[in-house]
Amino acid sequence: MGVSGIATNLLSRRGITDWRVLFMIGLLLSPSIYYLIFGALPEVEVTSSLPLLIGGGLLVGVGSAMGSGCTSGHSVCGIARLAPGSLVITVIFMVAGGVSVFVLKHLMGG
C-alpha cells in the first residue's frame, strides 16, 4: 500500500494532501466499518512480546527510510517496473527479515 511513504509525507508540511489524509482516516476507521457490517472483528492472536513488536516496528520504519521506500513499494511496484534498485532492495529486505527471525526466535528464544 505504501503506507510508510504516505505517513512520512503526511507529517511534512509539503506532503499534506487531501488524499493522504483521507487514506489514513480510512485506514484507521476500517476496523469499525468491518465491525458494523459483520458484527465481529476477526480474531487476532499476538504471540510476541510488546517490546519485540515495538522494536520490530521501529526497525521496519528505519529500514523503509534507509531503503527509500517500503517493502510493498519496492517489491510489488518496483520489480513490476523492472527497476534494478528495487530488486536489490527486495533481496536485502528478505535476507534481513530471515536473519532477524532466526536470531530472535532461535538464538534469543523470542
C-alpha positions as CSV (number, residue, x, y, z in Angstrom):
1,M,0.0,0.0,0.0
2,G,2.9,2.3,0.5
3,V,1.8,3.4,4.0
4,S,5.3,4.3,5.2
5,G,5.7,6.9,2.4
6,I,2.1,8.2,2.8
7,A,2.6,8.6,6.6
8,T,6.0,10.1,6.2
9,N,4.9,12.7,3.6
10,L,1.8,13.4,5.7
11,L,4.0,14.6,8.5
12,S,5.9,17.0,6.3
13,R,4.4,20.4,5.5
14,R,4.5,19.9,1.8
15,G,3.2,16.4,2.0
16,I,-0.2,17.2,3.5
17,T,-2.7,16.5,0.7
18,D,-6.4,15.5,0.8
19,W,-5.9,12.0,-0.5
20,R,-3.2,11.2,2.1
21,V,-5.4,12.5,5.0
22,L,-8.4,10.5,3.7
23,F,-6.3,7.4,3.2
24,M,-5.0,7.5,6.8
25,I,-8.6,8.2,8.1
26,G,-9.9,5.2,6.1
27,L,-7.1,3.0,7.4
28,L,-7.9,3.9,11.0
29,L,-11.7,3.6,10.5
30,S,-11.8,0.4,8.5
31,P,-11.9,-2.0,11.5
32,S,-15.0,-0.1,12.8
33,I,-16.7,-0.3,9.4
34,Y,-15.9,-4.0,9.3
35,Y,-17.4,-4.5,12.7
36,L,-20.6,-2.6,11.7
37,I,-21.0,-4.8,8.6
38,F,-20.1,-8.2,10.0
39,G,-20.9,-7.8,13.7
40,A,-17.5,-9.0,14.9
41,L,-13.8,-8.4,14.3
42,P,-11.5,-11.2,13.1
43,E,-9.7,-13.0,15.9
44,V,-6.0,-12.0,16.1
45,E,-3.5,-13.8,18.3
46,V,-0.3,-11.9,19.1
47,T,2.3,-14.3,20.3
48,S,5.3,-11.9,20.6
49,S,6.1,-9.6,23.5
50,L,5.3,-5.9,23.3
51,P,9.0,-4.9,23.4
52,L,9.7,-7.2,20.4
53,L,6.7,-5.8,18.5
54,I,7.8,-2.2,19.2
55,G,11.4,-3.0,18.2
56,G,10.3,-4.7,15.0
57,G,8.1,-1.7,14.1
58,L,11.0,0.7,14.6
59,L,13.3,-1.5,12.6
60,V,10.8,-1.6,9.7
61,G,10.4,2.2,9.9
62,V,14.2,2.7,9.8
63,G,14.6,0.2,7.0
64,S,12.0,1.7,4.8
65,A,13.6,5.2,5.3
66,M,17.1,3.8,4.5
67,G,15.8,1.9,1.5
68,S,13.9,4.8,0.1
69,G,10.5,3.0,0.3
70,C,8.7,0.2,2.0
71,T,8.7,-3.5,1.0
72,S,5.5,-3.3,-0.9
73,G,6.6,-0.3,-2.9
74,H,9.9,-1.9,-3.9
75,S,8.7,-5.5,-4.2
76,V,5.4,-5.0,-5.9
77,C,5.7,-1.8,-7.8
78,G,9.5,-1.5,-8.3
79,I,10.0,-5.1,-9.5
80,A,6.9,-4.8,-11.8
81,R,8.7,-1.8,-13.4
82,L,11.9,-3.9,-13.7
83,A,13.8,-1.3,-11.5
84,P,17.2,-2.8,-10.7
85,G,17.4,-0.9,-7.4
86,S,14.1,-2.3,-6.3
87,L,15.2,-5.9,-7.0
88,V,18.4,-5.3,-4.9
89,I,16.4,-3.7,-2.0
90,T,13.8,-6.5,-2.1
91,V,16.5,-9.2,-1.8
92,I,18.1,-7.2,1.1
93,F,14.7,-6.9,2.8
94,M,14.1,-10.6,2.6
95,V,17.5,-11.7,3.8
96,A,17.4,-9.2,6.7
97,G,14.0,-10.4,7.6
98,G,15.0,-14.0,7.6
99,V,18.2,-13.3,9.6
100,S,16.2,-11.3,12.1
101,V,13.6,-14.0,12.6
102,F,16.3,-16.7,13.0
103,V,18.3,-14.6,15.6
104,L,15.2,-13.5,17.6
105,K,13.3,-16.8,17.6
106,H,16.1,-19.4,17.6
107,L,19.2,-17.8,19.2
108,M,17.5,-15.4,21.6
109,G,14.4,-17.5,22.3
110,G,11.9,-14.8,21.5
